[in-house]
Amino acid sequence: MAVMAMTVMGQTYTVSATKYHPGMGGAGWVTASGERIDNAKLKKYEIRWVALSPDLFNKGFRMGDTIEVTCDRVPKLNGKWVVKDRMGSRTRMKIDFLLPRGDDHDFHSRVNVTIRKAK
């Protein structure tokens, strides 16, 4: 799990980061945005999608937004990610990275990650 600083329209939020992959804990092959996850593309890292907790949508994030991630400790997370999914209704202040099965992106301990809405 990671702690993240998130900037949306001038606002900064600190949220926890987790990872998921299709078929994990009830996650299907179609995202909340209606996009189908192509596992072959996911394995090649051609898909960089995230899910956000519902409260972050209430704070201004939208499906299809591109966010930029900066992380010194987990460099694989650096770069642009697209919001394509929504986490369960009970989650609060969280972001979930869609990753291929077997790649944990070094999510072994808390890391500081900065996220901002990309232009």
C-alpha positions in Angstrom: 0.0 0.0 0.0 1.3 3.5 -0.8 0.4 7.0 0.3 -0.1 9.4 -2.5 -0.4 13.2 -2.9 -3.0 14.0 -5.5 -3.7 17.4 -7.2 -7.0 18.1 -8.9 -8.0 21.6 -9.9 -5.6 23.1 -7.4 -6.5 20.7 -4.6 -4.1 18.2 -3.1 -5.2 14.9 -1.5 -3.3 12.1 0.2 -4.6 8.7 -0.7 -3.5 5.1 -0.4 -2.4 3.2 -3.5 -3.0 -0.5 -4.2 -2.7 -2.8 -7.3 -5.2 -5.1 -9.0 -5.4 -7.3 -12.0 -8.4 -8.8 -13.9 -10.0 -11.7 -12.0 -8.5 -10.5 -8.6 -11.1 -10.2 -5.8 -14.1 -9.9 -8.1 -12.4 -7.6 -10.6 -13.7 -8.5 -14.1 -12.4 -8.0 -17.6 -14.5 -4.9 -18.2 -13.9 -1.7 -16.3 -16.5 0.6 -14.9 -15.9 2.9 -18.0 -17.1 0.0 -20.2 -13.5 -0.7 -21.6 -12.5 -4.3 -22.0 -9.1 -5.2 -20.6 -6.9 -6.8 -23.3 -4.7 -9.1 -21.2 -2.0 -9.4 -24.0 -1.7 -5.6 -24.0 -1.7 -5.4 -20.2 1.2 -8.0 -20.1 3.2 -5.8 -22.5 2.4 -2.7 -20.3 0.6 -1.1 -23.2 -2.3 -0.4 -20.9 -1.8 2.1 -18.0 -5.1 2.3 -16.3 -6.2 3.1 -12.7 -9.3 2.9 -10.6 -10.3 5.6 -8.1 -12.4 5.4 -5.0 -15.9 7.0 -5.4 -15.1 10.0 -3.2 -12.3 11.1 -5.6 -14.9 11.3 -8.4 -16.9 13.6 -6.1 -13.7 15.8 -5.8 -13.4 16.4 -9.5 -11.8 13.3 -11.2 -13.7 11.9 -14.2 -13.6 8.7 -16.2 -11.0 9.2 -19.0 -8.9 11.7 -17.1 -5.2 11.3 -17.6 -3.1 11.7 -14.4 0.6 11.9 -14.1 2.4 9.9 -11.4 5.8 10.6 -10.0 7.4 8.2 -7.6 11.0 8.0 -6.5 10.7 4.7 -4.8 8.7 2.8 -7.4 9.9 4.2 -10.8 7.6 1.8 -12.8 4.7 3.9 -11.6 6.1 7.1 -13.1 4.3 8.6 -16.1 0.8 8.9 -17.3 -2.1 6.7 -16.3 -5.8 6.9 -17.4 -8.8 6.7 -15.1 -10.8 3.8 -16.5 -12.3 2.2 -13.4 -14.0 2.9 -10.1 -13.3 1.1 -6.9 -16.0 -0.3 -4.6 -18.4 2.0 -2.8 -16.8 1.4 0.6 -13.4 2.5 -0.4 -12.2 6.0 0.5 -9.3 8.1 -0.6 -7.6 5.3 -2.7 -6.2 4.7 -6.1 -5.8 1.2 -7.6 -3.2 0.5 -10.4 -4.2 -2.1 -13.0 -1.1 -4.4 -13.3 -0.5 -7.7 -15.0 -0.8 -10.8 -12.8 2.6 -11.6 -11.2 4.0 -8.0 -11.3 3.7 -6.3 -7.9 5.5 -3.1 -9.0 7.3 -3.3 -5.7 4.2 -2.7 -3.6 5.8 -4.2 -0.5 5.7 -1.1 1.7 4.4 2.4 1.9 5.8 4.8 -0.7 5.3 8.5 -1.5 3.7 9.1 -4.9 2.6 12.4 -6.4 -0.3 12.5 -8.8 -1.6 15.5 -10.7 -4.1 15.8 -13.5 -2.1 15.8 -16.7 -2.7 18.5 -19.3 
